[in-house]
Amino acid sequence: MTSLVDKFGRQISYLRISVIDRCNLSCFYCMPTANGCSRSMGDALDLDGIVRIVRAAAVCGISKIRLTGGEPLLRPDLTELVENISAISGITDISLTTNGALLHQLARPLAAAGLNRINISLDSLQSEVFQRITRGGKLENTLTGLLAAYEAGLTPLKINVVLLKEINDGEVADFARLTLDRDIHVRFIEFMPITGDSHNWKKHYQPIDIAMKQCASIAPLLEEECPENGGPARYFRFKGGKGKLGFISPLSRHFCSQCNRLRVTAQGKLRACLFSEEEIDLRPLLGQEDEVIRAFSHALTAKPDPTCLDSDPLVRCRPNTFGMVSIGG
């Protein structure tokens, strides 16, 4: 087994794979148009292709896999895919990001197949606000899915909340209190201008420090050690609380120097950075594991210098025509 270390000393142990580029919601910060999530940008990788990529990644020293989308629960063979990945030597952690709307049906089968953890995108606890953000979604579906995941043992359950000024910033305390008596991690994330809609971004962007102050006004925050291979969040806990609070600041305090991940799009393109347009097409290589391994090594050359990033988020976050759904959230 080899290891992936880029020229800036970052060890890559985490691969995010978009398994589908469609979604059953259409959140305005993810998709530039209201109907964008209903169409595909091309044929997604089949199960065998994804498994081949993960096998090669494991040989390279990657141990953590996150399945994303689009909405991965729309993929009919998702449970089988998780089962296949969990059988690959070297893969020690399999997680999934979902909006939770279909999770009430799939939480237990996915847990039985080998899924370890789940992240649920949930940006409001108010039905009308949730509907506005998602362009028509139903809050009760996601809450039912969240409960199902919790009961299936997919814990610690993580809730991802994109901070949106003048939309959900008044709900920070409500989300934070969920961690007091449940093994839930609530993670607040800064709104990124990924769709190129600078007007909406400037109107609704809010630095993470404001959410931290709101949480600290409830009770003192005790800083927690970041779990190994745990990603970019800074974690805290309320004294006596069962869960954790995470704060993710890709813009106000970027964490590029700590990046430990690569990405594979739904169409099989390997990306070294969320904000880079450079990619390697893995599809033609899938019959040759050595070539896929070589592609992983080559991708490291596209990892940007964390000391040379543009300070303007509208420049740093190069807009993507189709939004996050085409790259993997």
N, C-alpha and C positions, 0 to 999 in steps of 0.2 A: 504494500500500500504506500502511495506517495502522499505528499501534502501540497496544498496550493498556498503559496505565499507570494504576494506581489512585491514590486520593487520598493514599496514604502513600508514593508514589514507587516502588512496586514495578512493574517491567516484566514483563508476562506474555508468555512466549514458548514455553510448554510446555503441551500438552494431553494429558491421559490419557483414553483412551476404553475403557470396558468393552464388549467386543464380545459377551459372553455372560455370563449370571448363573448358570450351572451349573458344577459342578466334579466331577472324578472322584476327588477326595480330600475329606476333611471335617475339616480341621485344627481342633482345639478352640479355638484363639485367634481363628480367623476366623469360625466358625459356632457359634451357641449350641446347636444340636442336632445329633446325629450324622447324621441323614438330610437335613439342610437343603440340602446342595449338590446333591441329586438332583432338585430341583424348581425350576421357573422362577417368577419373580415377575411374569411378563408377557411379551408378545412383544418380542423384542430387535429393534433396528434392523436393517433389511436392508442389503445392501452399498451400494446407491445412496444410502440415507440417510446412512450414515457418510461416504461420499465427499463428499457435498454439505456436510456439516458441516466436514470438513477443508478443503475449498476455501474456505469462508467464513473459517475460522480463519486460513488462510494469508494472506488479504487483510488480516486484522487484525494481521499481523506474527508470528503463531505459526509457528515453524520446526521444532519438535521434537514428535513424536508418539510416545506410548507406548500400545500395545495391551495391555489387561489383561482380567481377568475377575472372578469365575469363572476357568475354565481356557480361555484363548483357543484352544488347540489342538483343543478339541472342536468348534470352528466349522468346518463342511465347506468353506466358501469363503474360508478365512483367507488362503491363498496368493494367490488372486485379489484379495482386499482389499488386501494389502500391495503387490501390483503396481500397483493403481490409485492408491493413496496416493503411491507413489514417483514417479508421473508428474506429480504436482501441483507447479506452480511455487512455489517458496518453502519447500517442505518439504525440509530438509537432513538430517534424522536421524529414522529410524524404528526403534523398539526394541519389545521385547515382554517381558512378565513371564509366566513359566510355572512349573509344578511339574516340568516336564521328562519326565513319564511317557510321553508320546507323541512326544517330540522326536527319537528315533532315526529315525523315519520322515519327519519334516518339516524337519529342520535344513537340509539342502541345498536342497530346493525353496524354502524361505523366503528363504535367502540369495540364491538366483538371482532371486527376485522383487523383491529390493531391501531386505530387512531388513538393518539395519546391526549391531545389537547385541541381546543377549539377557540377561535376568536370570532366574536359576533359584532358586526358593525351595527351600532345603535346610536343614533345622533339626537334622539329626543325621547322623553318619556311622556310626551303629550301628543295625543292622536292627531290633532290638526297640524302641529308643527312637523311631526314625522311625515305626514302626508305631503306637506309642502316640500320638504327636503328631498323626499324620494319620488316626487311627482306621482303620487297616487297610492303609495304603499299603505298597508294596514298594520298598525302598531301591534295589535293583539296577536297577529301571526308570529312576529318576531319574539314577543314575550313568551308565547307558548313554546316556541323552539328553544329559547334560552332555558326555560324550566326543564325541558326534556333533556337537554345536554347536561345540566347540573345533576339530574337524577340518574343519568347514564354513567356518571362518574368521570365525565370529560372535564376534569378540574386540574389545576385552577382555571376556572372559566374566565376568559378575558373579554371585556367589553371595550370596543374601540369607539371613541367619541371624537369626531372632527369638530373642533371649536369654530363656531360661526357667530361672529359679532352681530347683534341685533336679531338673531334667530334662536340660538339655543344657549347663549352665554348666561342666561338667567337660571339655567338648570344644573350648573356645575355642582352646587351643594347637594341637590337631589341625587345626582349620580354618585357623588363621593360617599354619601351616607349608605349606599348599597354595600360598601365594604365593611361596615361596622360589625355585622353579625353573620356574614356569609363569606365563604372562601371564593371571592370574586375579585378579580383585578380590573379596575376601571382605569383606562388609559386615555388621556386627553392628547389629541394630536393637532398640530397646527395645520391650517388650511393651506394647501400648496396650489400655485397657479398652473396646474398641469394641463388644463384644457386650453390655455391661452386666453381665457376670458378675464382680462386684466381689470375690467370694470367691477365685476362681481368679487374678484379677489380683493381688490383695494377696499371695497365696501364692507366685506365680511371677515377679513383677516384679523386675528387677534393673537398677540404673542402669548406663549405658554405661561409666562410669569404671572399673568393676571389670574389664570385658573389656579395656580399654586397659592396665590394670596387668598383667593376665595376659599380654598380648602383649609388653609391654615387658620381661617377665622372660625371654623367649626370646632377644631381641637388642634393641639400641637401635632406637627408632623414629625415622625421619627424616620430618619433615612434608613433604607434597607440596602444591603449589598445586592448588586445586580447579579442575577443567576448566571452561571457559566453559559456562554453561547446564547445569552438571553436577549440580544438585540439592543436597540438604541434608547429604550426608556430609562429614565431615572425613577427609581421606586422609593415610595414612602408608605408609611402605615400610620393610621390613627392609633394612639395608645389604647391597647385593649382590643383593637379591631382584628377581625379574622382575615380580611382581605387586604389588598394593596392598592395604592394609587400610583399610576405611572404617568409620566409627563414626557412627551416626545416632541422635540423642537427642531425639525428639519430646516427651518429658516432662521429663527432668531439666535439659535445656538447649534449650528449644524454639527453632526456627529460623523462626518465622512472619514475622519481619521480612525474610527472604530469599526468601519464597515467590514462585515465578515461574510458578505453574500454575493451570489450571482443569481441571475434570473433567466428563466426560459419562457418565452411567450407561447401562447396557445398553438401557434403555427410552427413551433420548433426552432425559434431564433434565440440564440444565447446572447444575453446582454450582461455586460459587466457593471453597468450603472443605470439606475432608473432614469437619469436625466441625459444619458448619452444616446445618440442615434446609431452608434456603431453596434453591429450585431453579426453573429456567425450563424449561418443556416446549418442546423444539425441534421436535417432530414436526409441529405445525400450520404451522410456518414453512418447512419444507424446500423448498417450491416457490418461495420468495422469498429469494434470497441476501441482499438488503439487510436483510431482517428478521432473519435469522440473525446477520448482522454487528452489528445493533443490539442483539440479545440478548447477545452477547459483551460489548459495551460496558456494558450495563446490569448484567451479572453482577458487574462490578467494584465496584459499590456495596455488595455483600454481603461483600466481603473484610474480615475483622475487623481492628480496630486491634491491632497486635502488642503494644502497651504496655498493653492493657487486658484481658488474658486471665486467667481465673481460675487461681489457683495450684494448685488441687486437680484432678488429672487426671480424677477421676471426674465432675467438673462440666464441665471443659473438653471432654473427649471424650464428647460426648453419645451415649449408646448407640443403636445402630441395631438394630431388631428382627431383621433378617435377617443382620446381620454385614457384613463387607467385601464379600461376594460380590454384594451388591445395589448397591454403589457403585463398585467397581473398586479392586483392591488397589494 
